[in-house]
Amino acid sequence: MAFGRDIQPTAAIRGHLQFTHSGLITATYFINPLGYGLRKSGDKHDVKVAHHALINSLPNGSLLLGIQARLNTIDVLTKMVEGVDLDECEDYADEVVASFERVRAIGPQTRIFLLSVPVGASNSGISALSRIWRGTTSTIDATAFSRADLDAYDEKANEILSRIGGDFDPVPVPAALFQWLWEHYLSRGAAGDPVAPTRAGALDDATAAVFRSAALDEGAQADSNRRLRPSFIPVIKVVQPDFEYRPSYQAMLTPHSFPYSGMTFPGGSEFLSVLEGLGDVTVDWGMRVTTKPADQVLKNNELGLRRLGEQMDQRDQEVSFAQNTLTSKAQMLGEYNQHYEVNTGESEVSFTTVIAIGGPSRDVTMDAVNALKRRYKRFQVEMTAPVGTQVDLWSMLIPGSDPRRAFDDFAHIVPSDMWAGFVPFTTSQIGDDSGPVIGVNLLSGNFEPIHFGIMEAALHDLSASFAVTGELGSGKSYFLKLMAVLVHDMGGQFLAIDRSQVGEWAHFASAIDDAVIIDLANPTVSLDPLRLFEPRIAGERALDSILPLLDLSPTSGAGAAISNLLTAKGIAAHGIRSLLDLFHTVQRLRDDPNSGDEYADLTARIGTIVERVPVLFDPKLKPLKLNAAATVVRSHNLALPTAEELTTPHLYNRLPLTKRLGTALYELVGVTAREAFLTDNGRFGLLVGDEAHHFTQTQVGSAVTSDFSRDGRKHLAAIGLASHDPATDFQGAAHNLIPNRFIFRQRDETLARNSLEWLGVDLDEAPFLLQILREETSPPIGPGRQVPDERRGEMFMRDALNRIGRGKVLGPARPDRAKAITSTPTAAGNSRTAISQRQVVP
């Protein structure tokens, strides 16, 4: 039975520098993993290149770690409130408080990546590694080191980091990390496993006294009733006598063999990616690496070839299979040698991998071990849990631990470019570093919260605009309402255009204080651009709306005439302050014998719409002002063209007046939101459009989308669009400039394919994603083909950093907000409310 204090190598800690009893000094860093997930093959090759530079720059004895740990609920809530004044945003404060229980119930986890590199030895006359191998040990006094000594070790560490490059953004760990890591190892998978330190704190000091003692019972002998015969189960029972929680049962796995034919990258070599989602256990991994330069490898190969030649000469007359075996080895050695001759920048990597599985009981741990072995068989990787070396392999994950024989016994040797294909420092994380929690990550298997910092994006020079696609009932409208209510609760404002006949947005807004609801068919406000906008831009805005409405070209006779009237000079000369004034001016000019016939044409054209469109021509209506926190414009009674009519010239030319009018009013709402939100008024503004093609397919709408996408980050504004088919509706700015993209269920194959390509997925590389989107994303199952509550809100997402993943939208944690978003009014005025707060599709 081993004892924890005997295995713990640390004598003292100074910040991120660790001084071991054997005299080795190491520097440990948090590693920022690179985005991987569902990205394209070219992006994954870039990740491999970064790992290639990493391995070729690491000193011998470096330790790479991937530690799975519980997220601190308080840390999650802290990220939710970054940049938000809770004293001014009481609604959002209530949302954060309500999120506490939900986050804690989900129990999200994360994987912390660490890199520990040797940077020196306490005795300069002999290297620390040499001392360890010779069995020489000595207790050092870390307090004897001067500031100059510590600076020298830091300088050595910085030299190593400089060679690695900035891809992984190493951050020195605090001294408290070493204590947390030790306690995590002792409690791995058990009830007392501490929460993860997700952020680096101030550098501090610690001594060996902070490490708890524990007994490591290999084979769990204490649990066996057989006193004479020892247990040969490959498991360690970790008992902490002074700790109130139950013991942890742990098993160490290590690769016994990799596929003989090699591992294809990408898709077949990332063997550490299968560790997630094992249920009730915690799985950590560690990899200790040693490298040799190419010239040394070539010399060793020559020596090996010479020995093979001698053996072949000795067995030249022997009748056996040995000659064939030696010939095969010589051929393989020749290919291996040629690899290093061709690739002079290569190195040889000797690596030992340990996968540590911990659970609350022996049965749970061994079930997870067997499940993991089955997963690896699909990769043709044979895993083993060697008996008798479990404690030795357990100790390998401790930074600064002494080398043991087991480390060499289970080592594998590969070229550095092949090792880079393992890409150990990668993540499936999506979303932002802070902001409201909109859902959980399904791709990583750890259910990490997905933060969407829509109001903080501008501070990071990123666009907060987003677009959503999916079939009817998949969750698009729900997600738009979720983002709108979050913006409102965080002190922003939103304008939404409601096309639904039952007025679901109007019903939703009625639950928000001081919401303004406008019906364009029964107007209470005016959208007259000459009254809405400042005089310097009012004429141009009016011209953009009136020319398509009147079916006029700006270069035709009547078009040129009205263009001249709406210049700043023309408006001042004729006293035009509204569209009704414009109509009266045209009538006067028609009756003027000195004027041309074009004014008669203009009078006739405008006269057909004056009485039909009070929202533009009624002088008694007050102009729309977007100063309310929530504004909903109902356009359900407007006739709007289809996407095909907007994109097909001959169909567009034949549009009836009602559809031209609907398009003009729709565009005016967007233009009004642009003028109101894209100003530096200190308040975030969100424009929401559920009929994306009206913003992306017309000239004015495309300009509105482009302005929000390009300049929203400068003026605290964003646009949110939804559509069924991104291939036709998300064109121009909506395709190129909107970074945040969401795909909900799409069962039609063509639309699903268009959606995934719009997301950035290469279906030639990952054709299985098409089936997942169509059949395994919020699937309607069971009686009535209903989506179960626990499967609602599943989606694919691409974030502002172009990372692609899969998640689930949760909706508001506040019951009243969840009810307002989930309920939908019916034609009879009743409402259909959600069965539970977690339901996410209206």
Salt bridges, closest charged atoms under 4 A:
ASP43 OD2 - ARG39 NE 3.72
GLU82 OE2 - ARG199 NH2 3.10
ASP91 OD1 - ARG814 NH1 3.53
ASP91 OD2 - ARG817 NH2 3.50
GLU101 OE2 - ARG104 NH2 2.84
ASP151 OD1 - ARG147 NE 3.24
ASP154 OD1 - HIS16 NE2 3.16
GLU159 OE2 - ARG163 NH1 3.48
ASP193 OD1 - HIS184 ND1 2.79
ASP223 OD1 - LYS237 NZ 2.73
GLU276 OE2 - ARG111 NE 2.66
ASP284 OD2 - HIS184 NE2 2.74
ASP284 OD2 - ARG188 NE 2.67
GLU346 OE1 - HIS52 NE2 2.70
GLU346 OE2 - HIS339 NE2 2.85
GLU382 OE1 - HIS256 ND1 3.81
ASP392 OD1 - ARG404 NH1 3.17
ASP409 OD2 - ARG405 NE 3.66
ASP417 OD1 - HIS339 NE2 3.35
ASP461 OD1 - ARG713 NH1 2.32
GLU471 OE2 - ARG745 NE 2.56
GLU471 OE2 - ARG747 NE 2.85
ASP489 OD1 - HIS488 ND1 2.97
ASP489 OD1 - ARG817 NH2 2.90
GLU504 OE1 - LYS481 NZ 3.23
GLU534 OE1 - ARG536 NE 2.91
ASP551 OD1 - ARG660 NH2 3.58
ASP591 OD1 - ARG590 NE 3.09
ASP601 OD1 - ARG605 NE 3.00
GLU645 OE1 - LYS659 NZ 3.07
GLU675 OE2 - ARG541 NH2 2.90
GLU675 OE2 - ARG674 NE 3.76
ASP680 OD1 - HIS715 ND1 2.74
ASP707 OD2 - ARG674 NH1 2.75
ASP711 OD1 - LYS714 NZ 3.74
GLU749 OE2 - ARG753 NH2 3.48
GLU749 OE1 - ARG774 NH1 3.89
ASP789 OD1 - ARG792 NE 3.55
GLU794 OE2 - ARG791 NE 2.40
GLU794 OE1 - ARG806 NH2 3.58
ASP799 OD2 - ARG803 NE 2.79
ASP816 OD2 - ARG814 NH2 2.61
